[in-house]
Amino acid sequence: MPTTPAPAKDRSAVRTLLRLWPYVRPVRARLFTAAAIAVIASCTGLVIPLVLKWMVDGPVADRDPGGVWLGALYLLLLGIAEALLFGLRRWLVARPLSHVEAEMRAGLYRHLQRLPVAFHDRWASGQLLSRATTDLMLLRMFLAFPLTFLLVNGVTILVGVAIMLLQDWVLGLVVLGPAIPVVVMCVIFENRYARVARRAQDQVGDLTTVVEESVLGIRVVKGFGRHRSQARAFHELSSTLRGTELHKARLLATIWAVIVTLPELAIGAALVLGTVRVADGELSAGTLVAFLSTALALRWPVDSIGFLLAMSQEAATATERYFEVMDAEPEDDGVPVGRAPAPASASTSASTSTSASASASASASAVPVSAPAPVAEDPPSAPATSGRYASPPEGGLRFHGVTFRYPDAEPGSPPVLDRVDLHIRPGESMALVGTTGSGKTTLTALVPRLHEVTSGWITLDGEDITAMPREELRTKVAVAFEEPTLFSASVGENVLMGAGDGADDGDLERALAVARAEFVHALPQGTRTQVGEQGLSLSGGQRQRLALARAVVGRPRFLVLDDPLSALDVHTEAAVEAALRRVLADTTALIVAHRPSTVLLADRVALLSGGRITAVGTHHELLRTHAEYARLMSGDQETDRR
């Protein structure tokens, strides 16, 4: 299972949480106002002990009922004011913090769309989902409560301690006695809790991944009777998470026991000493009542320290996990770092290159593929082939010395693609054939820049694809993958994702006709029928036809099809091929093919073997001249499905 980056050992919770400031800045006025109101409300509560001192030393000592009732009225008004102020604080923060959470979630979603495919290959979907849900919920809770009350309680403790010292500094020092051990315990707790909180949140992501995979793969689970093994896997992860949560609870219980017990002992000692001093006449009864009332009023601010620190550490961990994704480099429209751009003469030199003949292909296949070739100043030329394409025209889709290895590949491992040279002329369709693992799907993914080439370059009509914005590139190039993905939307919306904003029902019907997907009209609501998550309510062949319709609906100039007919029966395949030929006549296409019927759609065929183009020619030419190709088409060797 993919793992997330390890947290930095020298992580500072404060520095991590400060990264939230750009999101909080737009609502800072209401948050600061709410914090100020909470401070006033909390300090209002500290006035109550002073009123009690006045009552005990005044009306109570003088046996004045009117003064007692007046004091009771003061206490009632102070209590009401405190409650109203805290309610106002809650009202002030509710709306802006919901806005902050929504903005962060939207920002994360936008960023995920811009991250390269290589990032999504490395990350488990459950880890990303947990960051968009659980982690952001923790951040909202932190901004709503711990962030404010760390300030409020800190100010309250300082003001309360000052009041107690002013009333009697001796009792004040007694109450302050546990301060040093409490601070030491809080530092130890913070470091330990941070590590456990991170582990728990990562485990939540792993558990989310298992649940998501089990739901999406429910047909496989049920079909193979693997529900018990899946349940065991879930139970193991759930038990691990439970153990981590219990560890968190033990840490929190320990710090809470220390924070609660030591101050209580100090208050008890102050009560005994104060009573003795009152009996000796050194202290007034009202002062002792006020002192103890102030100390008791500080119990919640002190007791909550452990709880607030725990929530703050969880929020810091959630922030760290959030920015692990946000800090990932998105796709850009420039030339990838470490790769030379196509020379300005690429278009001109392209016109002088020709396709490889069978004899030249045999010698090319003997070149070792253990190391990538350096980027040439001009794309290498290949020997000419016979036939009507002996002198290729300008333009089309061209691979110039393309080498590719995955970013996380082992150092020194051979590249997936090694110095690939291939030219698909304007209006020509090229079938790409090869054995399992030869790199066909990887090659097709380079055209729309789902992956970036390691060296070499790819041109469309003579222009390096890295020189054009991705949005422009992907309006020129349409793709259909072997494993079609449909979204929880209507049939029409799924198909029209491949078209621009100006597409209409006519474009939709034309695309459905090309893909022979007229079955949609028999669905309960026609093209408005919801296909459900992943399109699992449809058969594999139906999903594949809708994916093909999505690829052709925008009338793209370049079409990349990765075995688009593999799930179709013979009769449907023939019907789709007949309609697809009319589309291919007006576009430049690269088609990954495994069956002779699909190969025959193309004008020419390229054989990919060991990451190299080893032969280019027509289907019949390669059958006569290339033994490996003949074996692939005859079915003597297992064909690739990737």
C-alpha positions as CSV (number, residue, x, y, z in Angstrom):
1,M,0.0,0.0,0.0
2,P,1.4,3.5,-0.8
3,T,2.8,5.3,2.1
4,T,2.6,9.0,2.9
5,P,5.7,11.0,3.5
6,A,7.2,10.7,7.0
7,P,6.6,13.8,9.2
8,A,9.6,15.9,9.9
9,K,11.3,15.1,13.2
10,D,11.9,18.7,14.1
11,R,8.3,19.8,13.3
12,S,7.0,22.7,15.3
13,A,3.3,22.7,15.9
14,V,3.2,26.5,16.0
15,R,5.0,26.8,12.7
16,T,2.8,24.2,11.1
17,L,-0.4,25.8,12.3
18,L,0.8,29.2,11.1
19,R,0.4,27.9,7.5
20,L,-3.3,28.2,8.0
21,W,-3.1,32.0,8.1
22,P,-3.7,32.6,4.4
23,Y,-7.1,30.8,4.7
24,V,-8.0,32.5,8.0
25,R,-6.9,36.0,6.9
26,P,-10.2,36.8,5.1
27,V,-12.2,36.2,8.3
28,R,-9.7,37.5,10.8
29,A,-11.9,40.4,11.9
30,R,-14.7,38.2,13.1
31,L,-12.2,35.7,14.7
32,F,-10.3,38.4,16.5
33,T,-13.6,40.0,17.6
34,A,-14.9,36.6,18.9
35,A,-11.6,36.0,20.8
36,A,-11.8,39.4,22.4
37,I,-15.4,38.8,23.4
38,A,-14.4,35.4,24.9
39,V,-11.6,37.1,26.9
40,I,-14.1,39.6,28.2
41,A,-16.6,36.9,29.1
42,S,-14.0,34.9,30.9
43,C,-12.7,37.8,32.8
44,T,-16.2,38.7,33.7
45,G,-16.4,35.4,35.5
46,L,-13.4,36.5,37.6
47,V,-15.3,39.5,38.9
48,I,-17.7,37.2,40.7
49,P,-15.2,36.3,43.5
50,L,-14.7,40.1,44.1
51,V,-18.4,40.5,44.5
52,L,-18.4,37.6,46.9
53,K,-15.6,39.2,48.9
54,W,-17.6,42.4,49.2
55,M,-20.7,40.5,50.2
56,V,-19.0,38.5,52.9
57,D,-17.0,41.3,54.4
58,G,-19.9,43.8,54.0
59,P,-23.6,42.8,54.0
60,V,-23.1,39.3,55.5
61,A,-20.8,40.5,58.3
62,D,-23.1,43.5,59.0
63,R,-26.2,41.3,58.7
64,D,-27.6,43.5,56.0
65,P,-30.3,41.6,54.0
66,G,-30.7,44.4,51.4
67,G,-27.0,44.3,50.7
68,V,-27.1,40.5,50.3
69,W,-30.0,40.8,47.8
70,L,-28.1,43.5,45.9
71,G,-25.0,41.3,45.8
72,A,-27.1,38.4,44.5
73,L,-28.5,40.7,41.7
74,Y,-24.9,41.6,40.8
75,L,-24.0,37.9,40.6
76,L,-27.0,37.2,38.5
77,L,-26.2,40.0,36.0
78,L,-22.6,38.9,35.8
79,G,-23.7,35.3,35.0
80,I,-26.1,36.4,32.4
81,A,-23.5,38.7,30.8
82,E,-20.9,35.9,30.7
83,A,-23.4,33.5,29.1
84,L,-24.5,36.1,26.5
85,L,-20.9,37.0,25.6
86,F,-20.0,33.3,25.1
87,G,-23.1,32.8,22.9
88,L,-22.1,35.8,20.8
89,R,-18.6,34.4,20.4
90,R,-20.1,31.1,19.1
91,W,-22.3,32.9,16.7
92,L,-19.5,35.0,15.3
93,V,-17.2,32.1,14.5
94,A,-19.7,29.6,13.1
95,R,-20.2,31.0,9.6
96,P,-16.6,32.2,8.9
97,L,-15.1,28.9,10.0
98,S,-17.5,26.9,7.8
99,H,-16.3,29.2,5.0
100,V,-12.6,28.5,5.8
101,E,-13.2,24.7,5.8
102,A,-15.1,24.9,2.5
103,E,-12.3,27.0,0.9
104,M,-9.6,24.6,2.0
105,R,-11.6,21.6,0.8
106,A,-12.2,23.3,-2.6
107,G,-8.5,24.3,-2.8
108,L,-7.5,20.7,-2.1
109,Y,-9.8,19.4,-4.8
110,R,-8.6,21.9,-7.4
111,H,-5.0,21.0,-6.5
112,L,-5.6,17.3,-6.9
113,Q,-6.9,17.9,-10.4
114,R,-3.7,19.6,-11.3
115,L,-1.3,17.1,-9.8
116,P,0.4,14.7,-12.3
117,V,-0.7,11.1,-12.8
118,A,2.6,10.0,-11.2
119,F,1.4,11.5,-7.9
120,H,-1.9,9.7,-7.9
121,D,-0.1,6.4,-8.8
122,R,1.9,6.8,-5.5
123,W,-0.9,7.8,-3.2
124,A,-3.7,5.6,-1.9
125,S,-7.1,7.2,-2.5
126,G,-8.1,6.6,1.1
127,Q,-5.3,8.8,2.3
128,L,-6.5,11.6,0.0
129,L,-10.1,11.2,1.1
130,S,-9.2,11.3,4.8
131,R,-7.3,14.6,4.2
132,A,-10.3,16.1,2.5
133,T,-12.8,15.0,5.2
134,T,-11.4,14.0,8.7
135,D,-8.4,16.3,8.7
136,L,-10.3,19.4,7.6
137,M,-13.0,18.7,10.2
138,L,-10.2,18.6,12.8
139,L,-8.9,22.0,11.5
140,R,-12.4,23.6,11.7
141,M,-12.8,22.3,15.3
142,F,-9.4,23.7,16.2
143,L,-10.1,27.1,14.8
144,A,-13.5,27.2,16.5
145,F,-12.5,26.1,20.0
146,P,-8.9,25.3,20.9
147,L,-7.3,28.2,19.0
148,T,-9.6,30.7,20.8
149,F,-9.5,29.1,24.2
150,L,-5.7,28.6,24.3
151,L,-5.7,32.4,24.2
152,V,-8.7,32.9,26.4
153,N,-7.6,30.5,29.1
154,G,-4.1,31.8,29.0
155,V,-5.3,35.3,29.6
156,T,-7.8,34.1,32.2
157,I,-5.1,32.2,34.2
158,L,-2.8,35.3,34.1
159,V,-5.5,37.6,35.3
160,G,-6.7,35.1,37.9
161,V,-3.2,34.6,39.3
162,A,-2.7,38.4,39.5
163,I,-6.0,38.7,41.4
164,M,-5.0,36.0,43.8
165,L,-1.5,37.5,44.4
166,L,-3.1,40.9,45.1
167,Q,-5.5,39.4,47.6
168,D,-2.8,37.4,49.4
169,W,0.6,36.7,48.0
170,V,1.4,33.9,50.4
171,L,-1.7,31.8,49.4
172,G,-0.9,32.8,45.8
173,L,2.5,31.2,46.0
174,V,1.0,28.1,47.5
175,V,-1.4,27.7,44.5
176,L,1.4,28.4,42.0
177,G,3.6,25.6,43.5
178,P,2.5,22.9,40.9
179,A,3.1,25.3,37.9
180,I,6.6,24.0,37.1
181,P,5.8,20.2,37.1
182,V,2.6,20.9,35.1
183,V,4.6,22.7,32.4
184,V,7.2,20.0,32.2
185,M,4.5,17.3,31.9
186,C,2.8,19.3,29.2
187,V,6.0,19.5,27.1
188,I,6.5,15.7,27.4
189,F,2.9,15.1,26.6
190,E,3.0,17.3,23.5
191,N,5.9,15.5,21.9
192,R,4.5,12.1,22.6
193,Y,1.0,12.9,21.6
194,A,2.1,14.5,18.3
195,R,3.7,11.2,17.1
196,V,0.7,9.1,18.2
197,A,-1.8,11.5,16.6
198,R,0.1,11.4,13.3
199,R,0.1,7.6,13.3
200,A,-3.7,7.5,14.1
201,Q,-4.6,9.8,11.2
202,D,-2.5,7.9,8.7
203,Q,-4.2,4.7,9.9
204,V,-7.6,6.3,9.3
205,G,-6.4,6.9,5.7
206,D,-5.4,3.3,5.3
207,L,-8.8,2.1,6.7
208,T,-10.6,4.5,4.3
209,T,-8.7,2.9,1.4
210,V,-9.7,-0.6,2.4
211,V,-13.4,0.4,2.7
212,E,-13.3,2.2,-0.6
213,E,-11.7,-0.7,-2.4
214,S,-14.1,-3.2,-0.9
215,V,-17.1,-1.2,-2.0
216,L,-15.8,-0.5,-5.5
217,G,-14.7,-4.1,-5.9
218,I,-17.7,-5.7,-4.3
219,R,-18.4,-7.8,-7.4
220,V,-14.9,-9.3,-7.2
221,V,-15.2,-9.9,-3.4
222,K,-18.5,-11.6,-3.8
223,G,-17.6,-13.4,-7.0
224,F,-14.6,-15.1,-5.4
225,G,-16.2,-15.5,-2.0
226,R,-13.5,-13.3,-0.4
227,H,-15.7,-11.5,2.1
228,R,-14.1,-13.2,5.0
229,S,-10.6,-12.3,4.0
230,Q,-11.6,-8.7,3.3
231,A,-13.3,-8.7,6.7
232,R,-10.1,-10.0,8.3
233,A,-8.0,-7.3,6.6
234,F,-10.5,-4.6,7.7
235,H,-10.5,-6.0,11.3
236,E,-6.7,-6.0,11.5
237,L,-6.5,-2.3,10.4
238,S,-9.4,-1.4,12.6
239,S,-7.8,-3.2,15.6
240,T,-4.5,-1.4,14.9
241,L,-6.3,2.0,14.8
242,R,-8.2,1.1,18.0
243,G,-4.9,0.4,19.7
244,T,-3.5,3.7,18.6
245,E,-6.6,5.5,19.8
246,L,-6.3,3.8,23.2
247,H,-2.7,4.9,23.3
248,K,-3.9,8.5,22.7
249,A,-6.5,8.1,25.5
250,R,-3.8,6.8,27.9
251,L,-1.6,9.8,27.2
252,L,-4.5,12.2,27.6
253,A,-5.6,10.5,30.8
254,T,-2.1,10.8,32.2
255,I,-1.7,14.5,31.5
256,W,-5.2,15.2,32.7
257,A,-4.6,13.3,36.0
258,V,-1.5,15.4,36.6
259,I,-3.1,18.7,35.6
260,V,-6.2,18.1,37.7
261,T,-4.5,16.5,40.8
262,L,-1.7,18.9,41.5
263,P,-3.8,22.1,41.3
264,E,-6.4,20.4,43.5
265,L,-3.8,19.6,46.1
266,A,-2.5,23.1,46.0
267,I,-6.1,24.5,46.5
268,G,-6.6,22.2,49.4
269,A,-3.3,23.4,51.0
270,A,-4.3,27.0,50.4
271,L,-7.7,26.3,52.1
272,V,-6.1,24.8,55.2
273,L,-3.5,27.6,55.4
274,G,-6.1,30.3,54.8
275,T,-8.5,29.0,57.4
276,V,-5.7,29.0,60.0
277,R,-4.8,32.6,59.0
278,V,-8.5,33.7,59.2
279,A,-8.7,32.1,62.7
280,D,-5.6,34.0,63.7
281,G,-7.0,37.2,62.4
282,E,-4.3,37.6,59.7
283,L,-6.8,37.3,56.8
284,S,-10.5,38.3,56.4
285,A,-13.1,35.7,55.7
286,G,-14.1,37.6,52.6
287,T,-10.6,37.6,51.2
288,L,-10.3,33.8,51.8
289,V,-13.7,33.3,50.0
290,A,-12.7,35.5,47.1
291,F,-9.3,33.8,46.9
292,L,-10.7,30.3,46.9
293,S,-13.5,31.3,44.4
294,T,-10.9,32.7,42.1
295,A,-8.8,29.6,42.4
296,L,-11.9,27.4,41.7
297,A,-12.8,29.7,38.7
298,L,-9.4,28.8,37.3
299,R,-9.9,25.1,37.5
300,W,-11.5,24.8,34.1
301,P,-8.8,26.9,32.3
302,V,-6.1,24.8,33.9
303,D,-7.8,21.4,33.6
304,S,-8.5,22.1,29.9
305,I,-4.8,22.5,29.1
306,G,-4.3,18.9,28.3
307,F,-7.5,18.7,26.2
308,L,-6.6,21.8,24.3
309,L,-3.0,20.7,23.7
310,A,-4.3,17.3,22.4
311,M,-6.6,19.0,20.0
312,S,-3.9,21.4,18.9
313,Q,-1.5,18.6,18.2
314,E,-4.2,16.8,16.1
315,A,-4.8,20.0,14.2
316,A,-1.1,20.5,13.6
317,T,-0.9,16.9,12.3
318,A,-3.9,17.5,10.1
319,T,-2.4,20.7,8.8
320,E,0.9,18.8,8.0
321,R,-1.0,16.1,6.2
322,Y,-3.1,18.7,4.3
323,F,0.0,20.5,3.1
324,E,1.8,17.3,2.1
325,V,-0.7,17.3,-0.7
326,M,-0.8,21.0,-1.3
327,D,3.0,21.2,-1.5
328,A,3.2,18.6,-4.2
329,E,4.2,20.2,-7.5
330,P,1.3,20.5,-9.9
331,E,1.5,20.0,-13.7
332,D,2.9,23.1,-15.4
333,D,2.9,24.2,-19.0
334,G,6.7,24.5,-19.3
335,V,9.4,22.1,-20.3
336,P,9.9,19.6,-17.4
337,V,12.9,20.1,-15.2
338,G,15.9,18.2,-16.4
339,R,14.7,17.7,-20.0
340,A,16.0,19.7,-23.0
341,P,13.3,21.4,-25.1
342,A,12.8,20.5,-28.7
343,P,15.2,22.4,-30.9
344,A,13.7,25.1,-33.1
345,S,14.6,23.1,-36.2
346,A,12.4,20.1,-35.1
347,S,9.7,20.9,-37.6
348,T,12.2,21.3,-40.4
349,S,14.2,18.2,-39.6
350,A,11.1,16.2,-39.2
351,S,10.4,16.4,-42.9
352,T,13.7,14.7,-43.6
353,S,13.1,11.7,-41.4
354,T,11.6,8.5,-42.7
355,S,10.1,5.3,-41.2
356,A,12.1,2.2,-40.4
357,S,12.3,-0.7,-42.7
358,A,12.2,-4.3,-41.6
359,S,16.0,-4.8,-42.0
360,A,16.8,-1.6,-40.1
361,S,14.4,-2.5,-37.4
362,A,16.2,-5.8,-36.8
363,S,19.4,-4.0,-36.2
364,A,17.8,-1.4,-34.0
365,S,16.3,-4.0,-31.7
366,A,19.8,-5.2,-31.0
367,V,20.8,-1.9,-29.3
368,P,21.0,-2.3,-25.5
369,V,18.3,-0.6,-23.5
370,S,20.0,-0.6,-20.1
371,A,20.6,3.2,-20.1
372,P,18.7,6.1,-21.7
373,A,20.2,7.7,-24.7
374,P,21.2,11.4,-24.5
375,V,19.0,13.9,-26.1
376,A,20.1,14.5,-29.7
377,E,20.4,18.0,-31.1
378,D,18.2,16.8,-34.0
379,P,15.9,13.9,-34.1
380,P,17.6,10.8,-35.5
381,S,16.6,9.7,-38.9
382,A,15.4,6.2,-39.7
383,P,15.7,4.3,-43.0
384,A,12.8,4.7,-45.4
385,T,10.2,2.1,-45.9
386,S,8.5,1.0,-49.1
387,G,5.0,2.0,-50.0
388,R,2.9,5.2,-50.5
389,Y,4.4,6.8,-47.3
390,A,8.0,6.7,-48.4
391,S,8.4,10.5,-48.1
392,P,6.5,11.7,-45.0
393,P,4.9,15.1,-45.1
394,E,5.2,17.8,-42.4
395,G,3.2,17.7,-39.3
396,G,1.3,14.9,-37.6
397,L,2.3,13.2,-34.4
398,R,5.9,12.5,-33.9
399,F,8.1,10.9,-31.2
400,H,11.7,12.1,-31.4
401,G,14.2,9.9,-29.5
402,V,11.7,9.6,-26.6
403,T,13.0,7.9,-23.5
404,F,10.9,7.4,-20.4
405,R,11.5,5.9,-16.9
406,Y,9.1,6.3,-14.0
407,P,10.3,8.8,-11.4
408,D,10.3,6.2,-8.6
409,A,12.2,3.6,-10.7
410,E,15.2,1.9,-9.1
411,P,18.5,3.7,-10.1
412,G,20.2,2.0,-12.9
413,S,17.0,0.1,-14.0
414,P,16.3,0.1,-17.8
415,P,13.9,2.7,-19.1
416,V,10.3,1.7,-20.0
417,L,10.8,3.4,-23.4
418,D,14.2,3.8,-25.0
419,R,14.9,6.3,-27.8
420,V,11.5,5.8,-29.5
421,D,11.3,7.4,-33.0
422,L,7.9,7.2,-34.6
423,H,6.0,9.5,-37.1
424,I,2.3,9.4,-37.6
425,R,1.5,11.6,-40.6
426,P,-1.5,14.0,-40.7
427,G,-4.7,12.1,-41.3
428,E,-2.9,8.7,-40.8
429,S,-3.8,6.1,-38.2
430,M,-1.1,4.0,-36.7
431,A,-1.6,0.8,-34.8
432,L,0.7,0.1,-31.9
433,V,1.4,-3.6,-31.2
434,G,3.6,-5.3,-28.7
435,T,3.9,-7.9,-26.1
436,T,3.0,-7.6,-22.4
437,G,5.2,-5.0,-20.7
438,S,6.6,-3.5,-23.9
439,G,5.4,0.0,-22.9
440,K,2.4,0.6,-25.2
441,T,0.1,2.2,-22.6
442,T,3.0,4.3,-21.3
443,L,3.8,5.6,-24.8
444,T,0.2,6.6,-25.3
445,A,0.1,8.4,-21.9
446,L,3.0,10.6,-23.0
447,V,1.0,12.3,-25.8
448,P,-1.5,14.1,-23.5
449,R,1.3,14.6,-21.0
450,L,-0.2,12.3,-18.4
451,H,3.5,11.5,-17.9
452,E,6.5,13.6,-18.9
453,V,9.2,12.1,-21.1
454,T,12.6,11.6,-19.5
455,S,14.5,12.7,-22.7
456,G,13.6,13.4,-26.2
457,W,10.4,15.2,-27.3
458,I,7.0,14.8,-28.9
459,T,5.6,17.1,-31.5
460,L,2.1,17.8,-32.8
461,D,2.2,19.3,-36.3
462,G,5.9,20.2,-35.6
463,E,5.3,21.9,-32.3
464,D,6.7,20.5,-29.1
465,I,3.9,19.5,-26.8
466,T,5.6,21.1,-23.8
467,A,5.5,24.5,-25.6
468,M,1.7,24.6,-25.6
469,P,-0.6,25.0,-22.5
470,R,-1.9,21.7,-21.2
471,E,-5.5,22.9,-21.8
472,E,-4.7,23.6,-25.4
473,L,-2.9,20.3,-25.8
474,R,-5.8,18.3,-24.4
475,T,-8.3,20.0,-26.6
476,K,-6.2,18.8,-29.6
477,V,-5.7,15.2,-28.3
478,A,-8.6,13.0,-27.2
479,V,-8.0,9.7,-25.4
480,A,-9.9,6.5,-24.7
481,F,-8.4,4.1,-22.2
482,E,-8.8,0.3,-22.2
483,E,-10.3,0.5,-18.7
484,P,-13.1,3.0,-19.2
485,T,-14.0,5.3,-16.3
486,L,-17.5,6.7,-16.0
487,F,-18.7,9.2,-13.3
488,S,-21.8,9.3,-11.2
489,A,-23.6,11.5,-13.7
490,S,-25.9,11.0,-16.7
491,V,-24.9,9.2,-19.9
492,G,-24.9,12.5,-21.8
493,E,-22.8,14.3,-19.2
494,N,-20.2,11.5,-19.3
495,V,-20.0,11.6,-23.1
496,L,-19.9,15.4,-23.4
497,M,-17.0,15.6,-21.0
498,G,-14.9,15.1,-24.1
499,A,-16.3,18.1,-25.9
500,G,-16.1,21.9,-25.5
501,D,-18.7,24.1,-23.9
502,G,-20.4,24.6,-27.3
503,A,-21.3,20.9,-27.7
504,D,-25.0,20.2,-28.3
505,D,-27.3,17.2,-28.6
506,G,-26.3,16.8,-32.3
507,D,-22.7,16.2,-31.3
508,L,-23.8,13.8,-28.6
509,E,-25.9,11.7,-31.0
510,R,-23.1,11.7,-33.6
511,A,-20.6,10.4,-31.1
512,L,-23.1,7.7,-29.8
513,A,-23.6,6.6,-33.4
514,V,-19.8,6.3,-34.1
515,A,-19.4,4.2,-30.9
516,R,-22.5,2.2,-31.7
517,A,-23.9,3.2,-28.3
518,E,-27.5,3.6,-29.3
519,F,-28.4,1.3,-26.4
520,V,-28.6,4.4,-24.2
521,H,-31.9,5.3,-25.8
522,A,-33.4,2.1,-24.4
523,L,-32.3,3.2,-20.8
524,P,-35.1,4.4,-18.5
525,Q,-34.4,8.1,-19.1
526,G,-32.3,7.9,-22.3
527,T,-29.2,10.0,-22.3
528,R,-30.3,11.6,-19.0
529,T,-30.1,8.2,-17.2
530,Q,-27.7,8.2,-14.3
531,V,-25.1,5.5,-14.8
532,G,-24.1,5.2,-11.2
533,E,-20.7,5.1,-9.5
534,Q,-17.9,3.9,-11.9
535,G,-20.7,3.1,-14.4
536,L,-21.0,-0.4,-12.8
537,S,-24.7,-0.5,-13.7
538,L,-23.5,-1.0,-17.4
539,S,-21.7,-3.9,-18.9
540,G,-18.0,-3.7,-19.8
541,G,-18.7,-3.3,-23.5
542,Q,-21.3,-0.6,-22.9
543,R,-18.9,1.4,-20.7
544,Q,-16.2,1.0,-23.3
545,R,-18.4,2.3,-26.1
546,L,-19.4,5.3,-24.0
547,A,-15.7,6.0,-23.4
548,L,-15.1,5.8,-27.1
549,A,-18.0,8.2,-27.8
550,R,-16.4,10.6,-25.2
551,A,-13.2,10.5,-27.2
552,V,-14.7,11.3,-30.6
553,V,-17.4,13.7,-29.5
554,G,-15.2,16.8,-29.7
555,R,-13.9,16.0,-33.2
556,P,-10.2,16.0,-32.1
557,R,-7.3,16.5,-34.4
558,F,-5.4,13.8,-32.7
559,L,-6.9,10.6,-31.3
560,V,-5.1,8.2,-28.9
561,L,-7.0,4.9,-28.3
562,D,-5.7,2.3,-25.9
563,D,-7.3,-1.0,-27.1
564,P,-10.8,0.7,-27.3
565,L,-12.7,-2.4,-28.5
566,S,-11.3,-5.1,-26.3
567,A,-14.6,-5.7,-24.4
568,L,-16.9,-5.8,-27.5
569,D,-18.3,-8.9,-29.1
570,V,-17.4,-9.7,-32.7
571,H,-20.5,-8.3,-34.3
572,T,-20.5,-5.1,-32.2
573,E,-16.8,-4.7,-32.9
574,A,-17.4,-4.9,-36.6
575,A,-20.1,-2.3,-36.4
576,V,-18.0,0.1,-34.3
577,E,-15.0,-0.4,-36.6
578,A,-17.1,0.5,-39.7
579,A,-18.2,3.8,-38.1
580,L,-14.8,4.5,-36.6
581,R,-13.1,4.3,-40.0
582,R,-15.1,7.4,-41.1
583,V,-13.8,9.3,-38.0
584,L,-10.2,8.1,-38.5
585,A,-10.2,9.4,-42.1
586,D,-10.3,13.0,-40.6
587,T,-7.9,12.7,-37.7
588,T,-4.4,11.5,-36.8
589,A,-4.7,8.5,-34.6
590,L,-2.5,6.2,-32.5
591,I,-4.3,3.0,-31.6
592,V,-3.0,0.3,-29.3
593,A,-4.2,-2.9,-30.8
594,H,-4.2,-6.6,-29.9
595,R,-6.4,-8.2,-32.4
596,P,-6.0,-8.3,-36.2
597,S,-9.4,-6.7,-36.7
598,T,-8.4,-3.6,-34.7
599,V,-5.0,-3.5,-36.5
600,L,-6.7,-3.4,-39.9
601,L,-8.3,-0.1,-38.9
602,A,-4.9,1.5,-39.2
603,D,-3.0,2.6,-42.2
604,R,0.3,1.4,-40.8
605,V,1.5,-0.7,-37.8
606,A,4.4,0.0,-35.4
607,L,5.8,-2.9,-33.4
608,L,7.0,-2.0,-29.9
609,S,9.4,-4.5,-28.3
610,G,11.6,-4.0,-25.2
611,G,10.8,-0.3,-25.2
612,R,11.9,0.2,-28.8
613,I,10.1,0.6,-32.1
614,T,11.6,-2.4,-33.9
615,A,9.4,-2.4,-37.1
616,V,7.1,-0.1,-39.0
617,G,5.0,-1.0,-42.0
618,T,1.6,-2.1,-43.2
619,H,-0.1,-5.1,-41.5
620,H,0.6,-7.4,-44.5
621,E,4.2,-6.2,-44.9
622,L,5.0,-7.0,-41.3
623,L,3.3,-10.4,-41.5
624,R,5.6,-11.3,-44.3
625,T,8.8,-9.8,-43.0
626,H,8.7,-9.8,-39.2
627,A,8.5,-13.1,-37.3
628,E,7.7,-11.5,-33.9
629,Y,4.8,-9.6,-35.4
630,A,3.5,-12.7,-37.1
631,R,3.6,-14.6,-33.8
632,L,1.6,-11.8,-32.1
633,M,-1.1,-11.7,-34.7
634,S,-1.4,-15.5,-34.9
635,G,-1.9,-15.8,-31.1
636,D,1.1,-18.0,-30.5
637,Q,2.3,-15.5,-27.9
638,E,0.3,-13.9,-25.1
639,T,-0.7,-10.4,-26.1
640,D,-0.5,-7.3,-23.9
641,R,-3.5,-5.8,-22.2
642,R,-1.7,-2.8,-21.1
